[in-house]
Amino acid sequence: MIGRLRGTLVERGTDHVVIDVSGVGYVVHCSERTQAALPSPGTGVILHTDLLVREDLLQLYGFRSARERELHRMLMTVQGVGAKAALAIVAALGADGTIRAIVLQDAGSIRAAQGVGPKLAQRVVNELREKAAGLMARGGAEPEHGDAVEVQENEEAATGPAEGLAGLEVAASSSEAISALENLGYRQGEAAHTVAEVHSTNPEFETAELIREALKRLAKSK
């Protein structure tokens, strides 16, 4: 498995780049969004990669972050979503936008990806809702410009008063939800206030449900 390449960008194609690593040129398929974030040829780059193995073909796919790569893998677990369709979805919305659309069950946004029809888009949001919320909670927003960089996951800790195991679980869920919203660009105070509101009216909600409801409320307030 080739999980990461660090070398010199030597060529751009319509759907791929070539990266020279110690004299070996690797053809890496990537989206227009990823290509746009890369520097000009002759410059050093880092790409997180995933190797697709078939009977008659080996293909490398490149991403700006490990989180984006994980999302691509997650999309491919849905029946009917191959490597190219998964790449198209991430390219159309970005990693954060794709995760947000899945959590909010926004199949219409998923349909914006080239080659993705309404049935497939609905299947994506139906099957990946919980997984996407978990990926969001783990953090690591995608880089906005420049070379791809390695994203470190934040270590979350439960904070605030709690009584017993149930209290610890509630605190952890709220903390994870707040962190996920911050990773999407919301201010800490805004995220904490909204999550607290959601929890006060729905104390049984777990992390994924807290995130989903908080995003709905934040969207309405804009």
DRENDO-1510 file (C-alpha; in Angstrom, 1 decimal, always signed):
<recs>
REC; n; res; u; v; w
REC; 1; MET; +0.0; +0.0; +0.0 .
REC; 2; ILE; +1.3; +3.5; -0.9 .
REC; 3; GLY; -0.3; +5.9; +1.5 .
REC; 4; ARG; +1.8; +9.1; +1.0 .
REC; 5; LEU; +4.1; +10.6; -1.6 .
REC; 6; ARG; +6.6; +13.4; -1.1 .
REC; 7; GLY; +8.5; +14.5; -4.1 .
REC; 8; THR; +8.6; +16.9; -7.0 .
REC; 9; LEU; +5.6; +17.7; -9.2 .
REC; 10; VAL; +6.8; +17.2; -12.7 .
REC; 11; GLU; +3.7; +17.0; -14.9 .
REC; 12; ARG; -0.1; +17.8; -14.9 .
REC; 13; GLY; -2.7; +16.0; -16.9 .
REC; 14; THR; -6.4; +16.4; -17.3 .
REC; 15; ASP; -7.2; +14.1; -14.4 .
REC; 16; HIS; -3.8; +13.3; -12.9 .
REC; 17; VAL; -0.3; +14.6; -11.9 .
REC; 18; VAL; +3.1; +12.9; -12.0 .
REC; 19; ILE; +5.2; +13.2; -8.9 .
REC; 20; ASP; +8.9; +12.3; -9.1 .
REC; 21; VAL; +10.1; +10.5; -5.9 .
REC; 22; SER; +13.8; +9.7; -6.0 .
REC; 23; GLY; +13.8; +9.3; -9.7 .
REC; 24; VAL; +10.5; +7.3; -10.0 .
REC; 25; GLY; +7.6; +9.0; -11.5 .
REC; 26; TYR; +4.2; +8.2; -9.9 .
REC; 27; VAL; +1.0; +8.8; -11.9 .
REC; 28; VAL; -1.5; +10.0; -9.3 .
REC; 29; HIS; -5.2; +10.6; -10.2 .
REC; 30; CYS; -6.7; +13.6; -8.5 .
REC; 31; SER; -9.6; +16.0; -8.7 .
REC; 32; GLU; -9.4; +19.5; -10.2 .
REC; 33; ARG; -9.8; +20.9; -6.7 .
REC; 34; THR; -6.7; +19.0; -5.6 .
REC; 35; GLN; -4.8; +20.1; -8.7 .
REC; 36; ALA; -5.7; +23.7; -8.1 .
REC; 37; ALA; -4.2; +23.6; -4.6 .
REC; 38; LEU; -0.9; +22.2; -5.9 .
REC; 39; PRO; +2.1; +24.5; -6.9 .
REC; 40; SER; +3.6; +24.8; -10.3 .
REC; 41; PRO; +5.7; +21.9; -11.8 .
REC; 42; GLY; +9.2; +21.7; -10.4 .
REC; 43; THR; +8.0; +22.3; -6.8 .
REC; 44; GLY; +8.0; +19.9; -3.9 .
REC; 45; VAL; +4.6; +18.5; -3.0 .
REC; 46; ILE; +3.0; +16.1; -0.5 .
REC; 47; LEU; +0.0; +14.0; -1.4 .
REC; 48; HIS; -1.9; +11.5; +0.7 .
REC; 49; THR; -2.6; +8.5; -1.6 .
REC; 50; ASP; -4.8; +5.5; -1.9 .
REC; 51; LEU; -3.9; +2.5; -4.2 .
REC; 52; LEU; -6.7; +1.0; -6.1 .
REC; 53; VAL; -5.9; -2.6; -7.0 .
REC; 54; ARG; -7.8; -4.5; -9.8 .
REC; 55; GLU; -7.0; -7.6; -11.7 .
REC; 56; ASP; -5.5; -5.7; -14.6 .
REC; 57; LEU; -4.9; -2.3; -13.2 .
REC; 58; LEU; -3.1; -0.4; -10.4 .
REC; 59; GLN; -4.1; +3.2; -9.9 .
REC; 60; LEU; -3.0; +5.8; -7.3 .
REC; 61; TYR; -5.5; +8.4; -6.1 .
REC; 62; GLY; -4.2; +11.6; -4.4 .
REC; 63; PHE; -5.6; +13.8; -1.8 .
REC; 64; ARG; -4.7; +17.0; +0.1 .
REC; 65; SER; -5.3; +15.4; +3.5 .
REC; 66; ALA; -5.6; +12.1; +5.2 .
REC; 67; ARG; -9.1; +13.1; +6.2 .
REC; 68; GLU; -10.1; +13.6; +2.5 .
REC; 69; ARG; -8.6; +10.2; +1.7 .
REC; 70; GLU; -10.6; +8.6; +4.4 .
REC; 71; LEU; -13.8; +10.2; +3.1 .
REC; 72; HIS; -13.0; +8.9; -0.4 .
REC; 73; ARG; -12.7; +5.4; +1.0 .
REC; 74; MET; -15.9; +5.8; +3.0 .
REC; 75; LEU; -17.8; +6.8; -0.1 .
REC; 76; MET; -16.6; +3.8; -2.0 .
REC; 77; THR; -18.3; +1.5; +0.6 .
REC; 78; VAL; -21.6; +2.5; -0.9 .
REC; 79; GLN; -22.8; +0.2; -3.7 .
REC; 80; GLY; -22.5; +1.9; -7.1 .
REC; 81; VAL; -19.9; +4.4; -5.9 .
REC; 82; GLY; -16.5; +3.7; -7.5 .
REC; 83; ALA; -13.2; +5.5; -7.2 .
REC; 84; LYS; -14.0; +8.1; -9.9 .
REC; 85; ALA; -17.5; +8.8; -8.6 .
REC; 86; ALA; -16.2; +9.2; -5.0 .
REC; 87; LEU; -13.5; +11.6; -6.3 .
REC; 88; ALA; -16.2; +13.6; -8.2 .
REC; 89; ILE; -18.3; +14.0; -5.1 .
REC; 90; VAL; -15.3; +15.2; -3.0 .
REC; 91; ALA; -14.2; +17.5; -5.9 .
REC; 92; ALA; -17.7; +19.0; -6.2 .
REC; 93; LEU; -18.2; +19.9; -2.5 .
REC; 94; GLY; -14.8; +19.5; -0.8 .
REC; 95; ALA; -14.3; +17.2; +2.1 .
REC; 96; ASP; -16.1; +19.5; +4.6 .
REC; 97; GLY; -19.0; +20.2; +2.3 .
REC; 98; THR; -19.4; +16.5; +1.5 .
REC; 99; ILE; -19.5; +15.6; +5.2 .
REC; 100; ARG; -21.9; +18.4; +6.0 .
REC; 101; ALA; -24.2; +17.3; +3.1 .
REC; 102; ILE; -24.3; +13.7; +4.3 .
REC; 103; VAL; -24.9; +14.6; +7.9 .
REC; 104; LEU; -27.8; +16.9; +7.0 .
REC; 105; GLN; -29.2; +14.3; +4.5 .
REC; 106; ASP; -28.8; +16.8; +1.7 .
REC; 107; ALA; -28.9; +14.4; -1.3 .
REC; 108; GLY; -29.4; +17.4; -3.6 .
REC; 109; SER; -25.9; +18.7; -2.9 .
REC; 110; ILE; -24.4; +15.2; -3.5 .
REC; 111; ARG; -26.1; +15.2; -6.9 .
REC; 112; ALA; -24.0; +18.2; -7.9 .
REC; 113; ALA; -21.1; +15.8; -8.5 .
REC; 114; GLN; -20.6; +14.7; -12.1 .
REC; 115; GLY; -22.1; +11.3; -12.9 .
REC; 116; VAL; -24.1; +11.0; -9.6 .
REC; 117; GLY; -27.8; +10.5; -10.1 .
REC; 118; PRO; -30.7; +11.0; -7.6 .
REC; 119; LYS; -30.9; +7.4; -6.5 .
REC; 120; LEU; -27.2; +7.1; -5.9 .
REC; 121; ALA; -27.1; +10.4; -4.0 .
REC; 122; GLN; -29.9; +9.3; -1.7 .
REC; 123; ARG; -28.1; +6.0; -1.1 .
REC; 124; VAL; -24.9; +7.9; -0.1 .
REC; 125; VAL; -26.6; +10.1; +2.5 .
REC; 126; ASN; -28.7; +7.2; +3.8 .
REC; 127; GLU; -25.9; +4.8; +4.3 .
REC; 128; LEU; -23.1; +7.2; +5.5 .
REC; 129; ARG; -24.9; +9.5; +7.9 .
REC; 130; GLU; -23.5; +8.0; +11.1 .
REC; 131; LYS; -20.0; +7.4; +9.6 .
REC; 132; ALA; -19.8; +11.0; +8.3 .
REC; 133; ALA; -20.8; +12.4; +11.7 .
REC; 134; GLY; -18.1; +10.3; +13.2 .
REC; 135; LEU; -15.5; +11.6; +10.7 .
REC; 136; MET; -16.6; +15.2; +11.4 .
REC; 137; ALA; -16.2; +14.7; +15.1 .
REC; 138; ARG; -12.7; +13.4; +14.7 .
REC; 139; GLY; -11.7; +16.8; +13.2 .
REC; 140; GLY; -8.9; +17.8; +10.9 .
REC; 141; ALA; -10.4; +20.4; +8.5 .
REC; 142; GLU; -9.0; +20.2; +4.9 .
REC; 143; PRO; -6.3; +22.6; +4.0 .
REC; 144; GLU; -7.4; +25.6; +1.9 .
REC; 145; HIS; -4.3; +26.3; -0.2 .
REC; 146; GLY; -0.8; +25.3; -1.0 .
REC; 147; ASP; +0.8; +21.9; -0.8 .
REC; 148; ALA; -1.0; +19.0; +0.7 .
REC; 149; VAL; -0.1; +18.7; +4.4 .
REC; 150; GLU; -0.5; +16.0; +6.9 .
REC; 151; VAL; -3.5; +16.6; +9.2 .
REC; 152; GLN; -3.2; +15.7; +12.8 .
REC; 153; GLU; -6.3; +14.6; +14.6 .
REC; 154; ASN; -7.3; +16.5; +17.7 .
REC; 155; GLU; -7.5; +14.5; +20.9 .
REC; 156; GLU; -10.9; +15.3; +22.5 .
REC; 157; ALA; -11.5; +15.2; +26.3 .
REC; 158; ALA; -14.8; +15.4; +28.1 .
REC; 159; THR; -15.1; +18.6; +30.2 .
REC; 160; GLY; -17.6; +20.1; +32.6 .
REC; 161; PRO; -19.5; +18.7; +35.5 .
REC; 162; ALA; -20.8; +15.1; +35.2 .
REC; 163; GLU; -22.1; +12.5; +37.5 .
REC; 164; GLY; -21.3; +8.9; +36.8 .
REC; 165; LEU; -20.7; +7.2; +33.5 .
REC; 166; ALA; -23.8; +8.6; +31.9 .
REC; 167; GLY; -22.6; +12.1; +32.7 .
REC; 168; LEU; -19.2; +11.4; +31.2 .
REC; 169; GLU; -20.8; +10.2; +28.0 .
REC; 170; VAL; -22.9; +13.3; +27.7 .
REC; 171; ALA; -19.9; +15.6; +28.3 .
REC; 172; ALA; -17.9; +13.7; +25.7 .
REC; 173; SER; -20.7; +13.8; +23.1 .
REC; 174; SER; -21.1; +17.6; +23.6 .
REC; 175; SER; -17.3; +18.1; +23.4 .
REC; 176; GLU; -17.0; +16.1; +20.2 .
REC; 177; ALA; -20.0; +17.9; +18.6 .
REC; 178; ILE; -18.5; +21.3; +19.5 .
REC; 179; SER; -15.1; +20.3; +18.1 .
REC; 180; ALA; -16.7; +19.1; +14.9 .
REC; 181; LEU; -18.5; +22.4; +14.4 .
REC; 182; GLU; -15.3; +24.3; +15.0 .
REC; 183; ASN; -13.6; +22.2; +12.4 .
REC; 184; LEU; -16.2; +23.4; +9.9 .
REC; 185; GLY; -15.4; +27.0; +10.7 .
REC; 186; TYR; -17.9; +28.0; +13.4 .
REC; 187; ARG; -16.6; +30.0; +16.3 .
REC; 188; GLN; -16.1; +28.1; +19.6 .
REC; 189; GLY; -18.7; +30.2; +21.5 .
REC; 190; GLU; -21.3; +29.9; +18.7 .
REC; 191; ALA; -20.7; +26.2; +18.5 .
REC; 192; ALA; -20.8; +25.6; +22.3 .
REC; 193; HIS; -24.0; +27.7; +22.7 .
REC; 194; THR; -25.8; +25.9; +19.9 .
REC; 195; VAL; -24.8; +22.4; +21.1 .
REC; 196; ALA; -25.9; +23.4; +24.6 .
REC; 197; GLU; -29.3; +24.5; +23.3 .
REC; 198; VAL; -29.7; +21.2; +21.4 .
REC; 199; HIS; -28.7; +19.1; +24.4 .
REC; 200; SER; -31.0; +20.9; +26.7 .
REC; 201; THR; -34.1; +20.1; +24.6 .
REC; 202; ASN; -32.8; +16.6; +23.5 .
REC; 203; PRO; -30.7; +15.2; +26.3 .
REC; 204; GLU; -30.8; +11.7; +24.8 .
REC; 205; PHE; -28.9; +12.8; +21.6 .
REC; 206; GLU; -25.6; +11.2; +20.9 .
REC; 207; THR; -22.7; +13.0; +19.0 .
REC; 208; ALA; -24.0; +12.4; +15.5 .
REC; 209; GLU; -27.5; +13.7; +16.4 .
REC; 210; LEU; -26.1; +16.7; +18.3 .
REC; 211; ILE; -24.0; +17.7; +15.2 .
REC; 212; ARG; -26.9; +17.2; +12.8 .
REC; 213; GLU; -29.4; +19.3; +14.8 .
REC; 214; ALA; -26.8; +22.0; +15.6 .
REC; 215; LEU; -25.9; +22.4; +11.9 .
REC; 216; LYS; -29.6; +22.8; +11.1 .
REC; 217; ARG; -30.0; +25.5; +13.7 .
REC; 218; LEU; -26.8; +27.3; +12.7 .
REC; 219; ALA; -27.9; +27.2; +9.0 .
REC; 220; LYS; -31.3; +28.8; +9.9 .
REC; 221; SER; -29.6; +31.6; +11.9 .
REC; 222; LYS; -27.4; +32.7; +8.9 .
</recs>
